[in-house]
Amino acid sequence: MKITSFAVKNYQFTLIIFLLIAVVGVLTLLTMPRSEDPTTHPPQYLVTVIYPGTSPKDMEEQVVKPIENKIYGLENIDKILTTVEDGVAAIQIKFKYGVDVDNKYQEISTEINALKNSELPKEIYQIKTEKIASSDVKIIQVALISNTASAKTLRDQADILKTKLEKITNLREVKYTGMPEQEIRIDLQLDKLAQLRIPMNLVAGSLQSEAADIPGGSIHMDSKVFNVKTSGKFKNAEDVANTVIYNANGKIVYLKDVAQVSYKDGTVSHITRINGQRCILVTAAMKNDVDISQVKKQYTPVLEEFSETLPENIKMVKNFDQADMVSKRLGHLGFDFGLAIVLVIVTLLPLGFRPSLIVMISIPLSLALGLIAMNLLGYSLNQLSIVGLVVALGLLVDDSIVVVENIERWLREGHSRKDAVLKGTRQIGAAVVGCTATLVIAFLPLAFLPDMAGEFIRSLPMAIITSVLASMIVALTLVPFIGSKILKTHDHGEGNYFLRKLQGFLTYSYRGIMPLALKWPKVTIGISLALSVLAFLLFPLAGFKLFPTSEKPMFLINIKMPLQANIPESDRAARLVETELKKHKEIVYYTSNVGKGNPQIYYNVHQQDIKPDFAQIFVQLQEETSPDAKTELIKRLRGKFSDFPYAKIEVKDFDQGTPIEANIVVRVFGDNQDTLRALTFKVEDILRRHPGTFFINNELNTYKSDVKISIDKEKARTLGVMTSDIDRVIRLAVAGLNVGDYIDDRGDARNVVITIPREKFSNLDALKNLYVSSIQGAPVQIDQIATIGFETSPTAINHFNKSRFAKVTSLTKDNMLANNILKDVVPQLNKLKMPKGYYYKLSGEAESEGDALGGNFLAVIILSTFLFIGVLLLQFKTFKGIIIVLSIIPLGVLGGVLFLLMTGNPMSLVSIIGFIGLSGIQVKNSLLLVDFTNQLRAEGKSIEQAISIAGETRFLPVVLTSITAICGLIPIAMNPNPQIAPLAIVLIGGLISSTILSRIVTPVMYKLIPPSIDNDMDEE
């Protein structure tokens, strides 16, 4: 091959280039971004609208429908999923993959801002638009603990830490949560306002006017410019109290005359504790494409220094640090990598010292070249890319082994060093290129896997593809060059002790079976066909789960209270769960969040927004806890909490892959809420009857009651009262109205809220003795024009692509797969008689699988198959050769499935990657045998002679490459992470079965359908 000849003849240039690659490779390894999981940028966004005290039905009409109508008009919308609950609407927007993520964010923000100023209610508390990205994960979670410090002291200390962390350039989204902010509360005395005939709107208007901060502009004096400062914002409570709210007929009324103004904490909506102790949580996320280990070096001194400045009654605990996890996980994989290299070195013994040395030099250089390519393509060092490199380690030595072994064979036959290097490499060169091409094509579909699952997993196949391509370049350039310098001619042609023993073992193993197989070729093929059929029949026994659960020593406990439970009630249930957790010594930390979810600490579990009847406990176990021990603890806790009297307790492990709310989700679509409710009862009953389901949740199971204020509009009009004024007074009494802000002593803006005197939480008393002003200014008691009653309403309203639906969700019991349960459940769902316009769709794991393995993936598989066949046609120029080479694939599948069953792993996305990659590796091995047989026939050997010589000669490098690959994969197979181990298990099982059987099946297939040979095929 010309590239080999160039590399050998211009060895100085080759040496310099590869020294450059080594240096750049080391620098790349040291500077590449490191993270636990791959960075993903899905075109997904979350619009959250917080409008306290609003029923789901009102939220749907006033907020959700206008937003959905606007967003639905944008280009490339894939799906919109909306959940509407009391006072909160969450609108998840997903665009088709491939759009510009930042542009779409701007488009959504523009549309929402336009709606804010036109169609949406002005009283909405907050609308926030967020990109959903892997960088949302908080890499640190710090608790400031104290049972005695005041809320203000804890908040101030949290704010100081927040300010310090915000100065670290690689951190983002630094926040503290768990205690309400301080505000200036204005408790209006409505009866006094009524006596003075001062309309409430006038009070609110005066305060808003005083709170406005309008710059005065600038003026020129001589040669200088001076800014004009005006009144500015409120400075303190006294400033607010002295606001003039009425000035007429020589009478001045100050706010303090009709209201009590004081500093108070806002309404409690989120309570946090760690290990049962009162705390405030400080969290921070990391920016994209930075090295987490370097970021840790920046924030660790800040935390240590801050800890020393805390008062005695406040203790700081860093309960979550993702950098430690990343260091441990990457360190574990680094150990696996080192172990794999040691095992690979051992398998190289039969080659001899000098050839093994060449292969060992080629390994780091191939990896260095692969790393450089990955870095240029924008991939980071994470658990999946490192697994890809470890897998590649077992594969990339193949090219070097094959080339070195062939050169060595030429040397053993007595050829000169130059002839052995150039002619030996030329003889095998086309096969090496073909083998590498087939292997790359085999992994190509995984590099183009669609949706978020594809983006998440992509660094794994890309690590393999870049490393294997690099190994081909190294094998055809550096290996011959080094071989020409250090290899020597042999005195005997049998090789070293290890080679002779291995060759003898292989000859002995097949001595009896090969003649029989060649004598009865059709029987042999019949047996191999039977084994192939068996392989595919075994697939269903393994089951299917796209992504496994996480092996991390942590999980969540979700506490779902009875409908409309308040924060104190949810807190009581959380304390009872904490009492149980305290008994388990393996639990290091349990962080309780009442009224809200824990800050996001896992890439696909987003924080639950404010919800009074919800609590979540983040449980962390000892670092060395095995996945099995964690699963056992989860099982025990589920049993313990199954009959919990006050709430539904869901002990939930973290799932890997795309985020799903539950394993099984059935969505029932239709317009009428009552009809939907009746249908969900039937779906719920079907799921409950299945023995594999538990924690079944039907959100329409019970309706909630709302306080309904019915206004007598005719009477109100007669008295000159505006309906909007009544609504505003009621909102002021119940939730309070924000009329401006003030700057606190730390320089932060805090709210000024106007309300009426009340307890910590509003109760029915807030609706008594309320007054509203008529157009003439006369006070009118609301009791005169409105009545208070109750009405039922749904707990939540859901939309999917603007269509209303209700959902029933279910988790699956231990060792039960959602797909197996759905096989029983779906036929029953199909039998349900639904009215016209009503239908169901599956979500959860089923939808996630559909997104990941959808139509695009099938198209890529078909394309890759044709590329695969195209490369083999270039190699053999005949379809018979292709059939012979591909005949081995089902036999590798047999070993892969058997190993999955033996280890108890289901089929999953990583298992699929294993089987797809396996096809490339098997073809590579088979291709070497067929290619050499063709060469021997072209030299004039008979079919029988060619088959015999090729089997003896080429089977040795096939076995050597398979053993090195298996040894390289053993550490990954033994890794406790269920996300990566199945990949190695499939490859090891498949390599064992295909290597053993290829020695029999490939020669027999060649004898049955020998391809025609072009005698000039080996000429350049």
Protein Blocks (a to p, Z undefined) as FASTA:
>chain_A
ZZlmmmmmmmmlmmmmmmmmmmmmmmmmmmpccdfbdcddddbdddddddehiafklmmm
mmmmmmmmmmmmpghifbdcddddehiacddddddehiafklmmmmmmmmmmmmmmmmpc
fklmbdcdddddfklpcfbdcddddfkbcfklmmmmmmmmmmmmmmpmkbghiacehiac
ddddddddfklmmmnopafklmmmmmmmmmpccdebjadehjbccddddebpafblmlmm
mpcfbdeehiacdfklmcccdddddddfbdcdeehiacddddddddehiafklmmmmmmm
mmmmmmmmpcfkbccddfbcfklmmmmmmmmmmmmmmmmmmmmmmmmmmnojklmmmmmm
mmmmmmmmmmmmmmmnopacdfklmmmmmmmmmmmmmmmmmmmmmmmmmmmnopafklmm
mmmmmmmmmmmmmmmmmmmmmmmmmmmcgcjklmmmmmmmmmmmmmmmmmmmmmmmmmmm
mmmmmgccdfbfnbpfklmmmmmmmmmmmmmmmmmmmmmmmlmmmmmmmmmmmmmmmmmm
nopafbacdfbdcddddddddehiafklmmmmmmmmmmmmmmpmklmbdcddehiacddf
bfklccddddfkbccddddddfklcfklmmmmmmmmmmmmmmgfkbccddddddehjddf
bfbdcddedfblklmmmmmmmmmmmmmmpmkbghiacfklpccddddddddfklmmmnop
afklmmmmmmmmmnopafbdcddfkopacdddddddddfbdcfklmgoiacddfkopacd
fklmoccddddddfbdcdeehiacddddddddehiafklmmmmmmmmmmmpccdehiacd
dehjllmmmmmmmmklmmmmmmmmmmmmmmmmmmnopaklmmmmmmmmmmmmmmmmmmmm
mnopacdfklmmmmmmmmmmmmmmmmmmmmmmmmmmmnopafklmmmmmmmmmmmmmmmm
mmmmmmmmmmmmmpmblklmmmmmmmmmmmmmmmmmmmmmmmmmmmmmccdddfklmpZZ
